[in-house]
Amino acid sequence: MIVEIKILGYKISMTPLIKSPINYTGNKYRILPQLIPHMPEQMNVMVDLFCGGATVGANINCKKVIFVDNNRVVIGLLDYFARYKNIKKLIKELVKLTDQFNLTCSGLNGYSIYKKKLVEKNTNNGLKEINKDGFYLLRNTYNALTNKGTAKAFNMLYLLIAYGFNNDIRFSNDGQYNLPVGKTDLNKNNIQKIEAFNERMSMIDFEFVCAEFNSQTAQNYIQDSDFVYIDPPYLIMHAVYNENPKWDNESEYKLLDLLNTFLQSGKKFMLSNITEKKGAKNEPLSYWIRTHSEKVTVINIDYHYRSASYNKKLRDANESEIILLPK
C-alpha cells in the first residue's frame, strides 16, 4: 500500500514506515522522514551497508535491497524472519517456546494477568521477577546448541532478545549470548513488528549478506548498485554494536578511504554519523569533511539518542548528528 505523506514540506508517496523486528541500537526509524527526501527517487538496487536491524533498507521504495553487515547472527536472524513463508506459524512456534521455558507471553495473554503474580508490584523491573529462571534456562540451552543456524536456534535467539536486558544482542568473545534478563517479553508490539517486517520483505527482492564493509564481497554488490546508504558504528559513541569487534580510528580511516572511492567513481551515497558529542569529537571524519567541503554536502539531523541505554551518563550532552552526501 502506497500512502502520501508530507516530509520537510514536500509531499512524498511511499509505503508506511515499519520498525525492525529486532531492537538494534542506533536504528534510524525516528529520523527516516529526514533521510528519505535526500535519497534518489528512482532506485533499482540499493545497498544498506552496516544494515544493523535493516530499518533503512526495509523502508525504501526500491526494487532490490542488499543488506550488508558483519554480524553473522543478526544477518541470519533477519534473513530468517524475511523468508518465513507462514508468519502466523512462526508466532505459534515462539509462543510454544515461551510455554516450554515457563516465560510470560503478554502478547497472547495480556500484561495484567502476570502483574498480579509479581511480589514487588511497585518496582520498575517489569516482568523480570517472573521470567528470570526461565530466561537463564533458555540462555543456557541456546548457548549449548552446536548448530546456531536452525529454525529452533533462531527462535530461541529472538526470545533471548525479547526477554533480555534492553532487548539488545551481545555475545562474548567465545560466542556465548551473555546479556542478563530484562523487563519485557513477547508482547503485541514485538509480534506486530515481526509480521510487518515479513510482509514488507515479501514485496521486494532482497539479499542479506554477511561481510565486512570493505571486503571484495561487499564491493561487488556496491559496484552493481544505484545507491549506498552507510550507517557505521559511531567512533565517539559507546554501544553494544561497536564493542566487538571494536570500531576505532583505523576502522574510521578505512571507511573514509571507501568514501574517497565513491567520490572518484561518482557513486551516489549517504553517510549517517555523529561528528561531535559533549567532550568528544570525531576528528578523522571532521577533518575529512573540511578537506572535501567542495565535494560533499553536510546536513544536520534533528534527533538525539538521550534515551538510549548506552547514553545514560550523558543524557544532556549536545550531539551533532549529520548525513553526508556527494554534491
HELIX and SHEET records of a PDB file:
HELIX    1   1 TYR A   29  ILE A   31  5                                   3    
HELIX    2   2 LEU A   32  LEU A   35  1                                   4    
HELIX    3   3 ILE A   36  HIS A   38  5                                   3    
HELIX    4   4 GLY A   57  ASN A   59  5                                   3    
HELIX    5   5 ARG A   72  ARG A   83  1                                  12    
HELIX    6   6 ILE A   87  GLN A  100  1                                  14    
HELIX    7   7 SER A  106  ASN A  109  1                                   4    
HELIX    8   8 SER A  112  LYS A  115  1                                   4    
HELIX    9   9 LYS A  128  ALA A  144  1                                  17    
HELIX   10  10 ALA A  151  TYR A  163  1                                  13    
HELIX   11  11 PHE A  165  ASN A  167  5                                   3    
HELIX   12  12 LYS A  188  MET A  201  1                                  14    
HELIX   13  13 GLN A  216  GLN A  223  1                                   8    
HELIX   14  14 VAL A  240  ASN A  242  5                                   3    
HELIX   15  15 ASN A  249  SER A  265  1                                  17    
HELIX   16  16 GLU A  283  THR A  291  1                                   9    
HELIX   17  17 SER A  309  LEU A  314  5                                   6    
SHEET    1   A 2 VAL A   3  ILE A   7  0                                        
SHEET    2   A 2 TYR A  10  MET A  14 -1                                        
SHEET    1   B 6 ASP A 205  CYS A 210  0                                        
SHEET    2   B 6 LYS A  64  ASP A  69  1                                        
SHEET    3   B 6 VAL A  45  LEU A  49  1                                        
SHEET    4   B 6 PHE A 227  ILE A 230  1                                        
SHEET    5   B 6 PHE A 269  LYS A 277  1                                        
SHEET    6   B 6 ALA A 280  LYS A 281 -1                                        
SHEET    1   C 7 ASP A 205  CYS A 210  0                                        
SHEET    2   C 7 LYS A  64  ASP A  69  1                                        
SHEET    3   C 7 VAL A  45  LEU A  49  1                                        
SHEET    4   C 7 PHE A 227  ILE A 230  1                                        
SHEET    5   C 7 PHE A 269  LYS A 277  1                                        
SHEET    6   C 7 GLU A 319  PRO A 326 -1                                        
SHEET    7   C 7 VAL A 296  ASN A 300 -1                                        
END                                                                             
